[in-house]
Amino acid sequence: MARRPTITDVAKAAGVSVATVSKAVNGRYGVASETVDRVLAVVAELGYESSLIASSMRARTTGVIGVLVAGFEPFSAEILKGVGQELDDSRYDLLAYSGSHGTAEGWERRSLSRLSGTLIDGAIMVTPTVVNVGTEVPVVAIDPHTGPADLPTVESDSYGGALLATRHLIELGHTRIGFIAGRRDLRSSIARDAGYRRALTDAGITVDPGLVGSGSYRQDAVRVAALDMLRRSKRPTAIFAANDISALEIIRVADELGLRVPRDLSVIGFDDVPEASKATPALSTVRQPMQQLGAEAARLLLTLMRGEVPPATHVTLATQLMARETTARLG
């Protein structure tokens, strides 16, 4: 039986050092493209296999799709479920990745530069902090950044969902309706703000700047905004939060201030994460199909990876009002 070739054999045949072979087959920086091609040609000729990564480098594929999330919170977890279900029938594995600086602007671009080509064949970015990324692999964004983008996107109808939430509160007799917004760099957050304002305007209710707070989807910021709003002499009788986690924090703040939900304060969120229906009282919210968002993004990405033109590169899914126990008629 012939001896299996070693990395030393590859280095000798390619006329480079062992370190250069290692860098070339693992896609690391510092090796000229011509040298990489020469090393990979020798790798293929000799049948050298150092690792799964080396094998994938020869084929120029890894069989892995990356999903980049800022953190593993309920919204991202549901997205990942949807992506995973869609990939079940494909030849691709799922890599969930969160950079060490997930809240820093542009972290996805830096992460993709590390992952593209050596660890993943394509990527899905969830609530990205950037409009576009320069990468060699196809990328799809879920709940995209503001501004014009070349990236294909999948999102929910945040504007329509905000209309549903705010109109629900208005129909219950509320006129002093607060809003605690999300991240201002996300298109969905801006759309939810616009939907809230449009619903009030359509009902002849003037938007009170004192009843609009910035939560940025951060618990500490939501708490500050809620305390400021609920300690006012003319506090709101209802609050629409830009996501469910913010809404649940508002309810905790209300409880600390001696306000009962929904008797003293109605609260409605957005997303319908699993925690919403399990909360006590069960949270009224706007459901966006989070798992479907993940599945649609995966389908779109797989189409792009096959080199095909998708039917649409910007997909918007419908939202649905879920009236539960935290909203009630103004007494």
N, C-alpha and C positions, 0 to 999 in steps of 0.2 A: 504494500500500500504506500502510495506516494506521501511524502511528508507534507503536512499542511504549511502553506507559506506563512511567514511571520512578518511583523511590521518592519523588521530589519531587512527582509528580502525586498519588500516594497520600496523602502528608502533607497536601497542599493540600485534597484532597477530603474527608479525614477531619477536618480542622481541628486537626491536631497537628503536632509537629515531625518532621523526618526521623529523629532519634534515637529518638523514640517508636515510629515505624513499624518501625524495625530491631529494637527490643526486642520489639515485639508479634509480629512474624512469626517471630522466633527463640525465642519463649517465655522471654525473660529476665525477671528480677524487676524490680519498680519501676513496673509499668503496671497500672492498675486494670482489673478484668475487663470492665467496660462499654466501656472504651477499646479493649481488645484485640478485643472483638466488633465494634466499629465499624470498626476498622482492617481486620480480616479480611473484613468485608462489602465494604469498598471494594476490597480486593485481589481478591476474587472478581468484583466488578462490572467492574473495569478490566482484569482478566486479567493483573495484574502478577505476574511471576515473578523473584524475586531469587536463589533457590537451591533446591536440592532440599528443604531444611528448610522454606522458605517454602511450597513446594507442599504438603508433607506437613501443615503447620499448617492449611492451608485445608481439607484433607480430615480433619484431626484424627487422621491415622495416619502412621506413618513407614515401615512395612514392615520393621521391624527388631526382633529379639528380643535382649535383652542377657543375657549370662551373667556374673555377678559372682563372681570367684574371688580368694582372698587372694593367690595367687601361681600361676605357671605351672609347677607341679611335676607328677610323673607321674600322680597321682590325678586332678587337675583336667584334665590333657591328655586322659585317656581319657574323662572326662565330656564334654568339648567335642567329641570325635569322635562320641559317641553323639547329642548334640544336633544336630550338623551333619548327620549322616546322616538323622535324622528330618525335618529342615527341607528336605532336598533336594527333596521333592515338594510343598512349600508355596510360598507367595509371599513368604515372609519370609527376610531375610538374618540372619546371626548376627554379633553384636558381642560379642567377649570383652573384659571390662573388669576391670582390677585397680587399685584405688585406690592412691595413693602411701603410704597408711598401712594396708595390708591386714591387719596384725596388731592394729590398735587396735580396741577394742570400739566397735561402732556404725558402723564405716566404711561398711557397706552402706547404711544409712539416709541418710547424707549423699550418697553417690554416686547413689542412686536419686532423690533430690530434684533432682539436676542433670540426670539422664538422662530421667526420666519425661515422656512427652508430647512432648518436642522431639526426642529421638533414638531412643527405643524405645517399643514398644507393649506390651511385657510383659517380665518378667525371671525368670531362674532364679538363685537364690543357692546357692552351693556352700559347705558347712561354714560357715554364717553365725555371726556373733558376737552376733546379736540374736534374740529370740524372734519379734517382730512388727515390721513396718515400716509407716509411714503413707505410702501412695502411691496415686496415682490409677490406676495400671496393675496388671493381675493379676500376682501373684508366686507362684512355687513354690520351695520349699527342698529341696535335696538334702543328706542327712546333717545333719538339723536340730539346732538349739540345744536345750538342755534346757528343761523347763518346758512348760506348756500353751501352745499356739499356735493362732491362727486361720488361719495359713498352710497351704495344702495342702503335703504333704511326700512325698518319695520317698526310701527308704533300704533298706539291706540288713539281713538278720537278724544283727545283730552279736552278740547274746546266743547264738544257736545256733551261730554261727561260732566264738565263743570256747570253747564247750563242745567242739566238734570238735577244735580245736587242742590244748586242755589234755588231753582224753581221749586223743588220739593220743600225747602225751608219756607219759602214765600207762601206756598199753598197752605202751610200749617199756621200762617198768620204772623210770621216773623218779619220784621222790617229792619231791626238792628242786627244785621248779619255780619259777623267778622270773617276774615279770611287770613289764614296763615300759609304763606306761599312756600314753594320749594326752591330748588336751585335755579338761579336766574340764567344760568348758561345752558339750560335744557329747553328745547322747543316745547316740550310738554308742559313745563312749569309756566311758561309765558302764555300758552294756550289756556291753561286752567285759570290763570289770573284774568284773562280776557273774557272767558266764559262767565266767570263770577260777575264781572262788571256789566256785561251785556244783559244778564238776567235781571240784575237790579235796575238797570236803565229801562229795560222793557216794562218793568213793573212800576215805573215812576218813582223809584227809590234812589235818592242821591247817595253816591258812594262817599262814605265818611273815611278820610285818610287815617283817622285814629283807630279805625277798625280793621286796618290792613297791616299785617305783621310779616316779617321775614323769618322763616324757620330754616330754610336751606336744607331740609331733610336731616338736620342734626338735632339730637335730643336736647342739648344744652340751649341752642338758639330757639327752639320751639318753646321751651320752658320760659325763657325770658320774655318772648313775645306774648305767650298766654298770660303770664302774671301781669304784664303791663296792661293787657286788654281787659282782663277780668277784675282788676283793681280800680278801674275807672268808675267815677260816680254814675256815668251813663254807659254801663257795660253792655256788651251785646247779649241778646237772648239766645243766639245761635251762632255757631262757628263752623265754617267749611274749611277743612284742612286738606292740603295738597296731596297728602298720602295717609295711609292708615296708621303707620307708626307715629306720625305727628298727632293724629286724632286721639290715639290712645294716651299719648303724653298729655294732651290738653285735658282729657278726662281726669287724669291723675292730679293735675294742678287744680282743677275745679274742686275735686274732693278735698284737697288740702285747704282750700279756701272756704269750705263748708257749703259749696254749691252742689245740688243734687242733679244728676243727669238721668233722664231728660226733664225732670220737673222744673228745675231752675235754669237749665242750659241744655239746648239741643246741640249735638255734635255729629257731623258727618265727615267721612274720610274719602279716600280714593285708592283703589287697587283691588280690594277684597282679598287680602292675604289670609291664610288659614287662621291666624290669630284673631281676625275681625269677628268671625261668627262664633268663636270660642270664648270671647271676652264676656264679662258680666258687668253691665248689660251688654248684649250683643250689639256690635257696632253697625250703624247704618253707614252705607258706603256706595261708591260707584265701582262696579266690577269691570276691570279690564282683563281680557283673557290672557293672563300672563304665560301660561303653558303654551297656548296657541301662538303667542308672540315668538317664543323660543322655537317652536316647530316651523313656523313660517320663515324665520330667519335661517334655519338650517336648510330648508328646502331651497331657498333663494341662493344660499351659499353653494350648495351642492351643484346647482345648475350652472353657476359661474365657474366652478372648478372643472366642470366638464367642457368648458369652452363654449357653452350654449348661451343664447340670448333669452333671458327670462321674460315672461309676459309683462311684468311690471317690475321696476327697480325701486319703487317707493310704495309700500303697502301700509294701509291704515285699517285697523280693525275696530268694530263697533264696541261701545260701552253700554252698561246696563245699570239702572238704579236698583239698589238692594236696601229697601227701607226695613230697618230692624227696630231695636229697642232704645237707641240713643237719640232719636228724634221724636218730638211730640208736638201737638198743637199748643200754641201759646195760650196759657191760661189767664 
